[in-house]
Amino acid sequence: MATVDATSRSPRGRPRSRIRAWIVATTAALLLTSSGLVAGGVAARSRLGNPDVIANWNLVAQATLLGDTTKRPQEHFLYLAFLNIAIYDAVVGIHGRYEPYGLHARAHGRTSDEAAVAAAAHHVLETYSPYAQAALDSAYATALASIPDGRAKTRGIAFGMRAANKIIALRANDGRNANITFDKPPAPGVWRPTPPAMLPMFVPWMGSVKPLVLKSGAQFGEPGLPYSLTSPQYTTEFNEVKSMGGNAATGSNRTDDQTATALFFSGNAQVQYTGALIDQAATRNMDIVDTARMFAAVNTSIADALIAVWHSKLLYGFWRPITAINLADTDGNPDTDVNATWVPLLTTPPYPEFVSGYSGVTGAFTRSLQKTLGTRDLDVTLHSTAVPGAERQYDRAGALNHAVIDARIWLGIHFRSADTAGVAMGQRAANYVLNHAFRPLDD
């Protein structure tokens, strides 16, 4: 768990420089204060607190999960959804405005939303990452110390605990860590561990875990493979990634700009998109209720999209480009030439190719953000976790989606169909989530 600095606090009003600093400091020092109330904004029983408390606890969660050696990176998306649902239920249970997710209760009397957020977030994190108990307790104590003592604070703590306990109960026995393995024997078109580490498939249970809003991973996770190994489409996509996705030793036809785009999207998508959400909340001056809803809706959409993606990966078990190109003399296609020494720009991750996880996450992120904000224009600023200091801004969801699609091909780890299908899967998951949860009360 990273060290938490609760004494410094960045002012709102210069969000992008602040977000950049936060992202750089994610694994070193995190902000955790929630002092003060924003001006105005009176709810039914409580004044609206500072929305920064939600961003700060997401950064604490991010650092906690990054340091949790019991979890693979793909699992982080699930736990961030749990965290933000608990925060959301705590906030809307105090202020209303949106329908609750799990906790169908309203706070009584003056209740501190900031205390509720801190209590909900702390309890979710200590439950799922007990290794970080001491650091989480310290962060929690610092957060509560900045809130005036009294009944509002006491009620907030109690209500936040109720919200956390509800999502924890709902997620009990949900299929996480089930004993599922990838057992398809190696054959043309079938995934197998890839060099250099030759690791077995990460988190194969992810595709069977109970979604948060979707009916099951199969709901959108069975699009069907788009081609056979001898089809013209496969040949085209094979030759594209072979030409454009090699590393320096292998050689490629990428331009410098294409390589820069590939590397920009070669890091941790969870860290990247959490930073973007923080940026959105600050730039758009969102209050604590709308901030809670955005974080919950987007993270839930991403988690459910990833469940669908993993269902597809386990179901189809399609081989990665490095295997396809190294073993092209076994695929029965006379138009795919073997290169036994071809290596991609990015080391291939240890799970099957179809569909792309990063693309699925991106499709869910862009679509859920559009629907949450009620706009087609996003104005999203992203920071790369792989290229220090690299920043890109996207006005349109489509531009970001297409950049990620291309990047995964130029990294040499996906065929194009896996990326386009991944984005579409994420979009469908987000549409479903926002049509069935986190809706305004007047709906």
Secondary structure, DSSP 8 states (H G I E B T S, - for coil): --EEE-S----TT-HHHHHHHHHHTTTTEEE----SEEEEEE-SSSEEE-THHHHHHHHHHHHHHHT-TTS-HHHHHHHHHHHHHHHHHHHHHHH-SB--SS------SS--HHHHHHHHHHHHHHHH-GGGHHHHHHHHHHHHHTS--SHHHHHHHHHHHHHHHHHHHHTTTSSTT-S--------TTB----TTT----S-GGGGGS--SSSS-GGGTS----S--TTSHHHHHHHHHHHHHSB-TTT-----HHHHHHHHHTSS-HHHHHHHHHHHHHHHTT--HHHHHHHHHHHHHHHHHHHHHHHHHHHHH-B--HHHHHHTGGGSS-TTS---TT--BSS---SS--SS-HHHHHHHHHHHHHHHHHT-SEEEEEEE-SSSTT-EEEEEEHHHHHHHHHHHHHHTTS--HHHHHHHHHHHHHHHHHHHHHSS-BTT-
